[in-house]
Amino acid sequence: MTSQPAVDPIHFSASLAPAEVELSVRDLARSVAFYREVLGLQVRSHTSHRAELGTAERPLIVLHALDNPQPPQRSTGLYHLALLLPGRADLGRFLKHVSDLGLRVGASDHLVSEAIYLNDPDGHGIEVYRDRLRSEWPQVDGQLVMATDPLDAAGVLGSSEGTVWTGLPSGTVMGHIHLKVSDQQTATAFYQLIGFELTVQFLGASFLSAGGYHHHLGLNVWESRAAPAPAEDTPALRRAHFQLSRDDLAGLKERLQSAGLPFEEGESFADLTDPAGNQLRFSVN
């Protein structure tokens, strides 16, 4: 894979934020039921081939039904989408909810956040998390530090004691999107070129953001080194959306043009594909 042309590093402003994630699924009714009953999302619109789910405030996940679904194969695509809750008590209510459903979940303390992990019926990864205050994020020699430590599940559950789960709360947003890529160095360079700032990097994974956040975007090759993009009829990431200011969109288009990278554009959006075949849309918020 060829290296990206060198351009001046210009970063997105703090206005950038992940938005909805579009996924293709084998059984739309089954997936809608999962996202409603397990995640507590509201159905905002529903047809025979497409469903949009989210909160009353915003869409978060868009599901597309496959006409002729085939078994998933090793590929690039979505590692997980990450729903950010307003606070620790919200995470505690969610943890109790999935425990009451008898679901097997993963759980981690990342030092900057606390997180619960699970998969949807098609194997799409999902993280539900809450952030610690930025003043609590650890740094060593001025560099942000993240980890994968055991979650204090008792403390998380205790933070919501005496309250009841009623679905994802108002204020829930798409906190970050974590992608599977085929080559870590190439993907990291691409996302830095278009405007993301590298925050943390280690063997096999890179984390990037805008405005000093710990990460709006994760990239890894743990399951996808040298893998192709997903086959058309398999459950997969269809598109990851990011919102940004009009000035940031103009800057993005200028950087893409200067670097000779292909993209499709409208007045308020730009569509592009990363080196691993992941489809992206940047649109004005």
C-alpha positions as semicolon CSV with decimal commas, in nm:
position;residue;x (nm);y (nm);z (nm)
1;M;0,000;0,000;0,000
2;T;0,137;0,338;-0,096
3;S;0,217;0,602;0,163
4;Q;0,007;0,916;0,190
5;P;0,143;1,244;0,049
6;A;0,289;1,477;0,309
7;V;0,078;1,778;0,404
8;D;0,092;2,025;0,688
9;P;-0,070;1,876;1,001
10;I;-0,393;2,069;1,058
11;H;-0,628;1,928;1,320
12;F;-1,004;1,929;1,346
13;S;-1,146;2,164;1,607
14;A;-1,334;2,050;1,917
15;S;-1,657;2,074;1,718
16;L;-1,591;1,734;1,559
17;A;-1,793;1,447;1,706
18;P;-1,885;1,094;1,600
19;A;-2,247;1,063;1,491
20;E;-2,454;0,767;1,377
21;V;-2,311;0,433;1,264
22;E;-2,474;0,245;0,975
23;L;-2,465;-0,136;0,986
24;S;-2,593;-0,410;0,758
25;V;-2,767;-0,700;0,935
26;R;-2,904;-1,043;0,844
27;D;-3,242;-1,016;1,020
28;L;-3,373;-0,662;1,062
29;A;-3,656;-0,751;1,303
30;R;-3,418;-0,947;1,527
31;S;-3,166;-0,663;1,533
32;V;-3,428;-0,396;1,604
33;A;-3,556;-0,604;1,896
34;F;-3,202;-0,637;2,034
35;Y;-3,126;-0,266;2,014
36;R;-3,459;-0,178;2,175
37;E;-3,466;-0,439;2,450
38;V;-3,098;-0,472;2,538
39;L;-2,963;-0,124;2,467
40;G;-3,283;0,068;2,532
41;L;-3,276;0,263;2,206
42;Q;-3,591;0,416;2,059
43;V;-3,702;0,334;1,704
44;R;-3,709;0,666;1,519
45;S;-3,813;0,523;1,182
46;H;-3,867;0,174;1,040
47;T;-3,928;0,031;0,692
48;S;-3,892;-0,323;0,559
49;H;-3,524;-0,264;0,477
50;R;-3,406;0,012;0,710
51;A;-3,443;0,113;1,073
52;E;-3,307;0,420;1,250
53;L;-3,261;0,398;1,627
54;G;-3,141;0,644;1,886
55;T;-3,271;0,870;2,159
56;A;-3,542;1,134;2,128
57;E;-3,260;1,383;2,061
58;R;-3,057;1,211;1,789
59;P;-3,010;0,903;1,571
60;L;-2,728;0,675;1,683
61;I;-2,754;0,353;1,482
62;V;-2,897;0,287;1,136
63;L;-2,963;-0,075;1,039
64;H;-2,989;-0,197;0,680
65;A;-3,136;-0,540;0,596
66;L;-2,931;-0,763;0,366
67;D;-3,132;-0,918;0,081
68;N;-2,912;-1,227;0,051
69;P;-2,702;-1,245;0,368
70;Q;-2,384;-1,449;0,363
71;P;-2,173;-1,566;0,660
72;P;-1,931;-1,301;0,787
73;Q;-1,565;-1,340;0,694
74;R;-1,242;-1,204;0,833
75;S;-1,229;-0,843;0,717
76;T;-1,179;-0,482;0,809
77;G;-1,479;-0,281;0,932
78;L;-1,631;-0,216;1,272
79;Y;-1,453;-0,328;1,588
80;H;-1,710;-0,157;1,805
81;L;-1,933;0,147;1,825
82;A;-1,926;0,321;2,161
83;L;-2,226;0,483;2,327
84;L;-2,127;0,745;2,584
85;L;-2,361;0,781;2,883
86;P;-2,387;1,104;3,084
87;G;-2,264;0,958;3,414
88;R;-2,158;0,663;3,628
89;A;-2,506;0,599;3,767
90;D;-2,631;0,556;3,409
91;L;-2,363;0,293;3,352
92;G;-2,463;0,124;3,677
93;R;-2,826;0,102;3,566
94;F;-2,718;-0,044;3,232
95;L;-2,491;-0,300;3,399
96;K;-2,773;-0,416;3,626
97;H;-3,010;-0,429;3,327
98;V;-2,787;-0,658;3,117
99;S;-2,709;-0,868;3,425
100;D;-3,082;-0,914;3,490
101;L;-3,118;-1,026;3,126
102;G;-2,854;-1,290;3,187
103;L;-2,623;-1,157;2,915
104;R;-2,251;-1,227;2,916
105;V;-2,064;-0,896;2,887
106;G;-1,708;-0,771;2,910
107;A;-1,606;-0,491;3,143
108;S;-1,297;-0,270;3,170
109;D;-1,157;0,035;3,342
110;H;-0,961;0,238;3,087
111;L;-0,846;0,499;3,344
112;V;-1,015;0,772;3,139
113;S;-1,346;0,582;3,133
114;E;-1,538;0,278;3,256
115;A;-1,692;0,047;2,997
116;I;-1,922;-0,249;2,933
117;Y;-1,882;-0,456;2,614
118;L;-2,122;-0,683;2,427
119;N;-2,211;-0,793;2,072
120;D;-2,530;-0,765;1,873
121;P;-2,686;-1,071;1,700
122;D;-2,460;-1,026;1,396
123;G;-2,143;-0,991;1,602
124;H;-2,115;-0,614;1,569
125;G;-1,921;-0,491;1,871
126;I;-2,079;-0,246;2,115
127;E;-1,926;-0,049;2,401
128;V;-2,139;0,137;2,655
129;Y;-1,928;0,365;2,873
130;R;-1,900;0,670;3,094
131;D;-1,612;0,917;3,104
132;R;-1,417;1,026;3,405
133;L;-1,361;1,400;3,440
134;R;-1,080;1,526;3,217
135;S;-0,898;1,644;3,528
136;E;-0,882;1,278;3,637
137;W;-0,729;1,144;3,315
138;P;-0,377;1,021;3,397
139;Q;-0,072;1,149;3,212
140;V;0,294;1,053;3,214
141;D;0,543;1,310;3,080
142;G;0,255;1,504;2,931
143;Q;0,116;1,203;2,745
144;L;-0,229;1,058;2,806
145;V;-0,232;0,711;2,960
146;M;-0,502;0,450;2,897
147;A;-0,522;0,089;3,011
148;T;-0,749;-0,215;3,023
149;D;-0,788;-0,279;3,395
150;P;-1,064;-0,475;3,570
151;L;-1,383;-0,277;3,622
152;D;-1,498;-0,195;3,975
153;A;-1,836;-0,354;3,901
154;A;-1,953;-0,325;4,262
155;G;-1,877;0,047;4,263
156;V;-2,052;0,100;3,929
157;L;-2,360;-0,089;4,047
158;G;-2,356;0,095;4,378
159;S;-2,361;0,432;4,204
160;S;-2,714;0,359;4,076
161;E;-2,854;0,178;4,380
162;G;-3,224;0,243;4,432
163;T;-3,286;0,359;4,074
164;V;-3,445;0,180;3,778
165;W;-3,333;0,126;3,417
166;T;-3,570;0,297;3,173
167;G;-3,358;0,285;2,855
168;L;-3,068;0,494;2,738
169;P;-3,089;0,835;2,906
170;S;-3,119;1,175;2,747
171;G;-2,772;1,302;2,668
172;T;-2,640;0,970;2,536
173;V;-2,415;1,027;2,231
174;M;-2,184;0,829;2,006
175;G;-1,865;0,872;2,205
176;H;-1,623;0,705;1,965
177;I;-1,602;0,461;1,677
178;H;-1,339;0,186;1,678
179;L;-1,244;0,042;1,339
180;K;-1,066;-0,269;1,220
181;V;-0,797;-0,178;0,966
182;S;-0,554;-0,379;0,756
183;D;-0,239;-0,181;0,833
184;Q;-0,196;0,028;1,148
185;Q;0,070;0,266;1,018
186;T;-0,108;0,342;0,691
187;A;-0,447;0,394;0,858
188;T;-0,302;0,613;1,132
189;A;-0,121;0,833;0,879
190;F;-0,441;0,869;0,675
191;Y;-0,649;0,984;0,970
192;Q;-0,380;1,224;1,087
193;L;-0,362;1,365;0,735
194;I;-0,734;1,439;0,721
195;G;-0,737;1,614;1,059
196;F;-0,738;1,381;1,359
197;E;-0,473;1,412;1,630
198;L;-0,298;1,100;1,762
199;T;-0,345;1,067;2,139
200;V;-0,231;0,714;2,231
201;Q;-0,057;0,445;2,027
202;F;0,078;0,101;2,106
203;L;0,145;-0,222;1,922
204;G;-0,152;-0,298;1,702
205;A;-0,374;-0,003;1,794
206;S;-0,396;0,376;1,756
207;F;-0,635;0,622;1,917
208;L;-0,710;0,963;1,766
209;S;-0,929;1,258;1,854
210;A;-1,015;1,624;1,814
211;G;-1,017;1,894;2,078
212;G;-0,817;1,702;2,337
213;Y;-1,064;1,417;2,391
214;H;-0,909;1,078;2,478
215;H;-1,032;0,931;2,149
216;H;-1,309;0,980;1,898
217;L;-1,159;0,712;1,677
218;G;-0,986;0,382;1,744
219;L;-0,794;0,176;1,488
220;N;-0,657;-0,175;1,533
221;V;-0,522;-0,474;1,342
222;W;-0,581;-0,733;1,616
223;E;-0,826;-0,932;1,401
224;S;-0,774;-0,772;1,061
225;R;-0,406;-0,738;0,971
226;A;-0,381;-0,749;0,589
227;A;-0,754;-0,832;0,570
228;P;-0,980;-0,720;0,284
229;A;-1,286;-0,498;0,314
230;P;-1,608;-0,685;0,398
231;A;-1,789;-0,872;0,121
232;E;-2,099;-0,691;0,000
233;D;-2,360;-0,937;0,133
234;T;-2,211;-0,994;0,480
235;P;-2,313;-0,813;0,802
236;A;-2,072;-0,524;0,824
237;L;-2,011;-0,156;0,880
238;R;-2,181;0,034;0,600
239;R;-2,074;0,387;0,698
240;A;-1,938;0,577;0,998
241;H;-2,060;0,936;1,035
242;F;-1,882;1,231;1,192
243;Q;-2,021;1,582;1,245
244;L;-1,809;1,894;1,231
245;S;-1,828;2,268;1,178
246;R;-1,858;2,424;0,834
247;D;-1,505;2,563;0,867
248;D;-1,370;2,218;0,956
249;L;-1,550;2,067;0,657
250;A;-1,397;2,326;0,426
251;G;-1,053;2,250;0,570
252;L;-1,107;1,876;0,526
253;K;-1,196;1,922;0,160
254;E;-0,888;2,136;0,106
255;R;-0,660;1,874;0,266
256;L;-0,814;1,593;0,061
257;Q;-0,770;1,790;-0,260
258;S;-0,410;1,885;-0,175
259;A;-0,326;1,522;-0,100
260;G;-0,494;1,396;-0,416
261;L;-0,732;1,173;-0,220
262;P;-1,066;1,092;-0,385
263;F;-1,392;1,197;-0,220
264;E;-1,749;1,284;-0,306
265;E;-1,891;1,611;-0,180
266;G;-2,199;1,821;-0,136
267;E;-2,238;2,165;0,015
268;S;-2,262;2,022;0,367
269;F;-2,081;1,687;0,350
270;A;-1,783;1,490;0,221
271;D;-1,781;1,113;0,166
272;L;-1,454;0,924;0,158
273;T;-1,304;0,579;0,207
274;D;-1,009;0,503;0,433
275;P;-0,719;0,279;0,319
276;A;-0,889;-0,025;0,479
277;G;-1,210;0,025;0,282
278;N;-1,413;0,180;0,565
279;Q;-1,675;0,424;0,436
280;L;-1,690;0,764;0,610
281;R;-1,917;1,067;0,595
282;F;-1,826;1,406;0,743
283;S;-2,121;1,645;0,756
284;V;-2,196;1,985;0,906
285;N;-2,350;1,961;1,254
